[in-house]
Amino acid sequence: MDDKNRKPGSPALRWSVRGGVALVVVAALFHLVGGWYFSSKINSGGLTPSAPERNYGVEVVDIDDERVVLTGDDGAIRDPGTYALVWDGGQATVGEVVALPGDNTASRELISITAELPVNPSEVDLDAWMFETPHNAGLQYWDVSYATPLGDMNAWMVPAPSPSTTWAIHVHGWRTDRREAIRSLGAFHEAGVHSLVISYRNDQGAAADPSGRYGFGQTEWPDLEAAVQHALDNGAQRIVLSGFSTGGAIAIAFMTESDLADHVTAIVLDSPNLDFGMVVKSEASRTSLIPGLPIGVPGTLTATAMTIAGLRYSIDWNAINYVDNGEPVDVPVLIFHGDSDQTVPLEVSQRFARANPDQVTLVVTEGASHVRSWNVDADRYDSELNAFLNGE
């Protein structure tokens, strides 16, 4: 019988209403339970501090004077560019992929090696940071500390080759440490800029934020402000901010919040995490809702999880979206970003560049993953950076 002919209170109509209500209840429970579960994933996967650890998941299966064959689950073994191989007691530098002999296997150019590989085990870490200290990159440095609202923090001071009043403050990214910045220090040094490579709250060995979580710039910017003040107290007159991944969010938050922002004359960002909400959405779209099936987390469920996470962990998603809700930048900004970045999508930097067209220069590196533009094309990276620092 057609709906229009059904009498009010008929069994068919009652079952139809009950079925609709049941579907609504099931959908609501799905989003509530799933949202709670994935909000916990946001906390453990993004908000909870964790020290970087070496991943000895790459195995050297063959090596000679010209090439090394690597295998393992680390997808980076096939990435373009230059990397370090690190093991207990030695290190090698490997270059471009020269052959792909099998699944999860790559033959790469062997550029240099410091010691024989261990025979057993022969597992190594493929390290994009390349260097343990600035000294390993051929640069003089010394350890300093600077006072922050949470106590003293450690930093590396890398002096320019001649007296200078321009200082760069380098801010590493999420779950990393100061080593992340070493790759770019040579270009700053060549441009005659002092470099201060800082630690900040939640770093290994540093004071924890009272929240016990990362703030994506909202809680960390006072530590950067303290580092800037240290530079000013020691002769700096012009400040360049250099931020990697979430270090970029800290730099932009500083520009909005700090009374010392007027001392900043330029900003350099590498794969900047300027919209953590978009990072969460991008990761969710690649996460299997059901293990084994290529079905990403639905957008409505991701939105629910983000809302619940905001309430559970005091996340202001608008405040940490520096693209759509941040103030326009008023100094020149140079951004490096790889088009294969699966952590912070390239779109984040593209949107930031469109929002600040008169100030932002965006350098896109083909084939580079997250914070890997230097590894993929160091010559271009250093050239672009040197020209920017020299106002060219």
C-alpha positions as CSV (number, residue, x, y, z in Angstrom):
1,M,0.0,0.0,0.0
2,D,1.3,3.5,-0.8
3,D,2.4,5.8,2.0
4,K,-0.5,8.2,1.2
5,N,-3.0,5.4,1.8
6,R,-1.6,4.2,5.1
7,K,-3.7,5.1,8.0
8,P,-2.0,6.8,11.0
9,G,-0.9,4.2,13.4
10,S,-0.8,1.4,10.9
11,P,1.7,-1.4,11.5
12,A,3.6,-0.7,8.3
13,L,4.1,3.0,9.2
14,R,5.1,2.1,12.7
15,W,7.8,-0.3,11.5
16,S,9.0,2.3,9.0
17,V,9.4,4.9,11.7
18,R,11.0,2.5,14.1
19,G,13.5,1.5,11.3
20,G,14.4,5.1,10.7
21,V,14.9,5.8,14.4
22,A,17.0,2.6,14.7
23,L,19.2,3.8,11.8
24,V,19.7,7.2,13.5
25,V,20.6,5.6,16.8
26,V,23.0,3.2,15.1
27,A,24.7,6.1,13.2
28,A,24.9,8.2,16.4
29,L,26.4,5.3,18.4
30,F,28.8,4.6,15.5
31,H,30.0,8.2,15.5
32,L,30.1,8.5,19.3
33,V,32.0,5.3,19.9
34,G,34.2,5.7,16.8
35,G,34.8,9.4,17.5
36,W,35.9,8.6,21.1
37,Y,38.2,5.9,19.8
38,F,39.8,8.0,17.1
39,S,40.1,11.0,19.5
40,S,42.3,8.8,21.6
41,K,44.3,8.1,18.4
42,I,44.7,11.8,17.9
43,N,46.1,12.1,21.4
44,S,48.5,9.2,21.2
45,G,49.5,9.8,17.6
46,G,49.8,13.6,17.6
47,L,49.5,15.3,21.1
48,T,51.6,13.0,23.3
49,P,55.3,13.9,23.5
50,S,57.7,11.2,22.4
51,A,61.5,11.3,21.9
52,P,62.9,10.4,18.5
53,E,64.3,6.9,18.3
54,R,66.5,5.3,15.7
55,N,64.7,2.8,13.5
56,Y,67.1,-0.1,12.9
57,G,64.7,-1.6,10.4
58,V,66.9,-1.5,7.2
59,E,69.2,-4.4,6.4
60,V,72.3,-4.2,4.2
61,V,72.2,-7.3,2.0
62,D,75.2,-6.4,-0.2
63,I,77.8,-3.7,-0.4
64,D,80.9,-2.9,-2.5
65,D,83.0,0.2,-3.2
66,E,80.3,1.8,-5.4
67,R,76.9,0.8,-4.2
68,V,74.9,-0.7,-1.3
69,V,71.8,-2.9,-1.5
70,L,69.2,-2.2,1.2
71,T,66.0,-4.1,2.1
72,G,63.3,-3.6,4.7
73,D,59.9,-2.1,5.4
74,D,61.2,1.5,5.5
75,G,59.8,2.9,2.4
76,A,62.4,5.6,2.4
77,I,65.0,3.1,1.1
78,R,63.6,3.9,-2.4
79,D,63.2,7.7,-1.9
80,P,65.3,10.0,-4.0
81,G,68.2,11.9,-2.5
82,T,71.0,11.6,-0.1
83,Y,70.8,9.9,3.3
84,A,73.0,8.6,6.1
85,L,73.2,5.0,7.1
86,V,73.9,4.7,10.8
87,W,74.8,1.7,12.9
88,D,76.6,1.1,16.2
89,G,80.2,2.2,15.5
90,G,79.9,3.7,12.1
91,Q,78.1,5.6,9.4
92,A,77.9,5.7,5.6
93,T,76.5,8.3,3.2
94,V,74.3,6.9,0.4
95,G,73.1,8.7,-2.7
96,E,70.5,8.1,-5.4
97,V,68.8,4.8,-6.2
98,V,70.5,3.1,-9.1
99,A,68.4,-0.1,-9.3
100,L,65.4,-1.7,-7.8
101,P,66.3,-5.4,-7.7
102,G,63.2,-6.6,-5.8
103,D,60.3,-5.8,-3.5
104,N,61.2,-3.6,-0.6
105,T,64.8,-3.5,-1.9
106,A,66.9,-0.8,-3.4
107,S,70.5,-0.5,-4.7
108,R,71.9,3.0,-3.9
109,E,75.1,4.8,-4.7
110,L,77.7,4.5,-1.8
111,I,79.3,7.9,-1.4
112,S,81.4,7.4,1.8
113,I,81.7,5.0,4.7
114,T,83.5,5.5,8.1
115,A,83.7,1.9,9.3
116,E,83.0,-1.6,8.3
117,L,79.4,-2.7,8.7
118,P,78.7,-5.2,11.5
119,V,78.5,-8.7,10.2
120,N,75.8,-9.8,12.6
121,P,73.4,-8.1,12.8
122,S,73.6,-6.0,9.6
123,E,70.7,-3.8,10.4
124,V,71.1,0.0,10.1
125,D,69.0,3.2,10.4
126,L,68.4,5.2,7.2
127,D,68.7,8.8,8.6
128,A,67.5,11.8,6.7
129,W,69.0,14.2,9.3
130,M,72.5,13.2,8.1
131,F,74.5,14.6,11.0
132,E,74.7,14.1,14.8
133,T,76.1,17.5,15.6
134,P,77.0,20.7,13.7
135,H,80.7,19.5,13.9
136,N,79.8,16.5,11.8
137,A,78.7,19.0,9.1
138,G,82.0,20.8,9.3
139,L,80.8,23.7,11.5
140,Q,82.1,25.1,14.7
141,Y,79.6,25.2,17.6
142,W,79.3,25.2,21.3
143,D,76.6,24.4,23.8
144,V,74.6,27.3,25.5
145,S,71.5,27.6,27.6
146,Y,68.8,30.2,27.7
147,A,66.1,30.9,30.3
148,T,62.5,30.1,29.5
149,P,59.3,30.3,31.6
150,L,59.8,26.6,32.4
151,G,63.5,26.8,33.2
152,D,66.7,26.7,31.2
153,M,66.7,25.0,27.8
154,N,69.8,23.8,25.8
155,A,70.8,25.1,22.4
156,W,73.7,25.0,20.0
157,M,75.4,28.2,19.0
158,V,76.9,28.0,15.5
159,P,78.8,31.3,14.8
160,A,79.0,33.0,11.5
161,P,82.5,33.2,9.9
162,S,82.7,36.9,10.7
163,P,81.1,39.3,13.1
164,S,77.4,39.6,12.5
165,T,74.3,41.2,14.0
166,T,71.9,38.8,12.3
167,W,70.9,35.6,14.1
168,A,68.8,32.7,13.0
169,I,66.8,30.8,15.6
170,H,66.1,27.3,14.4
171,V,63.1,25.4,15.8
172,H,62.8,21.7,15.1
173,G,59.6,19.8,14.6
174,W,57.2,17.4,16.3
175,R,58.8,14.4,18.0
176,T,62.2,15.3,16.7
177,D,65.2,17.2,18.1
178,R,67.9,19.8,17.2
179,R,69.6,17.4,14.7
180,E,66.8,18.1,12.3
181,A,68.1,21.6,11.6
182,I,71.8,20.8,10.9
183,R,71.3,20.2,7.2
184,S,70.5,23.8,6.5
185,L,73.1,25.4,8.8
186,G,75.8,25.5,6.1
187,A,73.8,28.0,4.0
188,F,73.1,30.2,7.0
189,H,76.8,30.1,7.8
190,E,77.8,31.0,4.3
191,A,75.4,33.9,4.3
192,G,77.1,35.3,7.4
193,V,74.3,34.5,9.9
194,H,74.8,33.2,13.4
195,S,72.6,30.2,14.2
196,L,71.0,29.3,17.5
197,V,69.5,25.8,17.3
198,I,67.1,25.5,20.3
199,S,65.4,22.9,22.4
200,Y,61.9,23.7,23.8
201,R,59.3,22.2,26.2
202,N,58.6,18.5,25.9
203,D,61.9,17.8,24.3
204,Q,63.9,14.9,25.8
205,G,65.7,16.3,28.8
206,A,63.7,19.5,28.9
207,A,60.8,20.5,31.1
208,A,57.4,19.2,30.1
209,D,54.5,21.5,29.3
210,P,52.0,21.5,32.2
211,S,49.4,20.0,29.9
212,G,51.6,17.1,29.1
213,R,50.9,17.6,25.4
214,Y,52.1,19.4,22.4
215,G,50.5,22.8,21.7
216,F,51.4,23.2,18.1
217,G,52.7,26.7,18.7
218,Q,50.1,27.9,21.3
219,T,52.2,26.7,24.3
220,E,55.7,26.6,22.8
221,W,56.0,30.1,21.4
222,P,57.2,31.6,24.8
223,D,60.2,29.3,24.6
224,L,61.0,30.7,21.2
225,E,60.5,34.2,22.6
226,A,63.1,33.4,25.3
227,A,65.6,32.3,22.7
228,V,65.0,35.5,20.7
229,Q,65.6,37.5,23.8
230,H,68.8,35.5,24.4
231,A,70.0,36.5,20.9
232,L,69.1,40.1,21.4
233,D,70.9,40.2,24.8
234,N,74.0,38.9,23.0
235,G,74.3,41.4,20.2
236,A,71.6,40.4,17.7
237,Q,69.8,43.2,15.9
238,R,68.0,41.2,13.2
239,I,66.3,37.8,13.7
240,V,65.6,35.2,11.1
241,L,63.2,32.4,12.3
242,S,63.8,28.9,10.9
243,G,61.1,26.3,11.5
244,F,60.8,22.7,10.5
245,S,57.3,21.0,10.4
246,T,55.6,22.0,13.7
247,G,58.6,24.3,14.4
248,G,56.9,26.4,11.6
249,A,53.7,26.6,13.7
250,I,55.8,27.8,16.6
251,A,57.4,30.4,14.5
252,I,54.1,31.8,13.2
253,A,52.5,31.7,16.6
254,F,55.4,33.7,17.9
255,M,54.9,36.3,15.2
256,T,51.3,36.7,16.4
257,E,51.8,36.6,20.1
258,S,55.2,38.0,21.0
259,D,56.2,41.5,21.7
260,L,59.6,40.7,20.2
261,A,58.1,39.9,16.7
262,D,59.2,43.3,15.4
263,H,62.8,42.1,15.5
264,V,62.2,39.4,13.0
265,T,63.2,40.3,9.4
266,A,62.6,37.0,7.6
267,I,61.2,33.5,8.1
268,V,62.3,30.2,6.6
269,L,60.0,27.2,6.9
270,D,60.4,23.6,5.8
271,S,57.2,21.4,5.4
272,P,55.5,23.7,7.9
273,N,52.6,22.2,10.0
274,L,50.4,25.3,9.9
275,D,47.1,23.5,10.0
276,F,47.2,20.4,12.3
277,G,43.5,19.8,11.6
278,M,44.2,19.2,7.9
279,V,47.1,16.9,8.9
280,V,44.6,14.8,11.0
281,K,42.1,14.7,8.2
282,S,44.7,13.7,5.7
283,E,46.0,10.9,7.9
284,A,42.4,9.7,8.6
285,S,41.7,9.5,4.9
286,R,44.6,7.1,4.5
287,T,43.8,5.0,7.6
288,S,41.7,1.9,7.0
289,L,38.4,2.0,8.9
290,I,38.3,-1.8,8.6
291,P,41.8,-3.6,8.7
292,G,42.6,-5.1,5.3
293,L,40.0,-3.0,3.4
294,P,40.9,0.2,1.5
295,I,38.2,2.2,3.2
296,G,39.4,5.4,4.9
297,V,37.8,6.9,7.9
298,P,34.7,8.8,6.8
299,G,34.9,12.6,7.0
300,T,31.9,12.8,9.4
301,L,33.6,10.4,11.8
302,T,36.9,12.4,11.6
303,A,35.0,15.6,12.3
304,T,33.3,13.9,15.3
305,A,36.7,12.6,16.6
306,M,38.2,16.1,16.3
307,T,35.3,17.6,18.2
308,I,35.7,15.1,21.0
309,A,39.4,15.5,21.0
310,G,39.0,19.2,21.3
311,L,36.8,18.7,24.4
312,R,39.0,15.9,25.9
313,Y,42.4,17.5,25.4
314,S,41.6,21.3,25.2
315,I,42.5,21.6,21.5
316,D,41.4,24.9,19.8
317,W,41.5,23.7,16.2
318,N,40.9,27.2,14.9
319,A,43.8,28.6,16.9
320,I,46.3,26.1,15.4
321,N,45.0,26.7,11.9
322,Y,47.5,29.4,11.1
323,V,46.5,29.4,7.4
324,D,42.9,30.4,7.7
325,N,42.8,32.1,11.1
326,G,46.3,33.5,11.5
327,E,47.3,37.1,10.9
328,P,49.0,38.0,7.6
329,V,52.8,37.8,7.8
330,D,54.6,41.1,7.2
331,V,58.1,39.9,6.5
332,P,59.5,37.8,3.7
333,V,58.9,34.0,4.0
334,L,60.7,31.2,2.2
335,I,59.0,27.8,2.3
336,F,60.4,24.5,1.2
337,H,57.8,21.7,0.7
338,G,58.0,18.3,-1.0
339,D,55.2,17.2,-3.3
340,S,55.3,13.7,-1.9
341,D,54.8,14.8,1.7
342,Q,52.4,12.3,3.4
343,T,52.7,14.0,6.8
344,V,51.9,17.6,6.2
345,P,50.2,17.9,2.7
346,L,51.7,20.3,0.3
347,E,48.3,22.0,0.1
348,V,48.9,23.5,3.5
349,S,51.9,25.6,2.2
350,Q,50.1,26.3,-1.0
351,R,47.2,27.8,0.9
352,F,49.5,29.8,3.1
353,A,51.3,31.2,0.1
354,R,47.9,32.2,-1.5
355,A,46.9,33.9,1.8
356,N,50.2,35.9,1.8
357,P,51.1,36.4,-1.9
358,D,53.3,39.4,-1.4
359,Q,55.5,37.8,1.3
360,V,55.7,34.1,0.6
361,T,58.1,32.3,-1.8
362,L,57.2,28.6,-2.1
363,V,59.8,26.2,-3.4
364,V,58.3,22.8,-4.2
365,T,60.6,19.8,-4.4
366,E,59.6,17.0,-6.7
367,G,59.6,13.6,-5.0
368,A,60.5,14.9,-1.5
369,S,58.6,13.5,1.5
370,H,58.2,15.3,4.8
371,V,61.2,17.6,5.6
372,R,63.3,15.9,2.9
373,S,63.7,18.7,0.4
374,W,67.4,19.2,1.3
375,N,68.0,15.4,0.9
376,V,66.4,15.3,-2.5
377,D,68.2,18.4,-3.9
378,A,70.7,19.9,-1.5
379,D,72.3,22.2,-4.1
380,R,69.0,23.8,-5.0
381,Y,68.0,24.0,-1.3
382,D,71.2,25.8,-0.3
383,S,71.1,28.0,-3.3
384,E,67.5,29.2,-2.8
385,L,68.2,29.7,0.9
386,N,71.4,31.6,0.4
387,A,69.8,33.9,-2.1
388,F,66.9,34.5,0.2
389,L,69.1,35.3,3.2
390,N,71.1,37.7,1.0
391,G,67.9,39.5,-0.2
392,E,68.3,38.4,-3.8
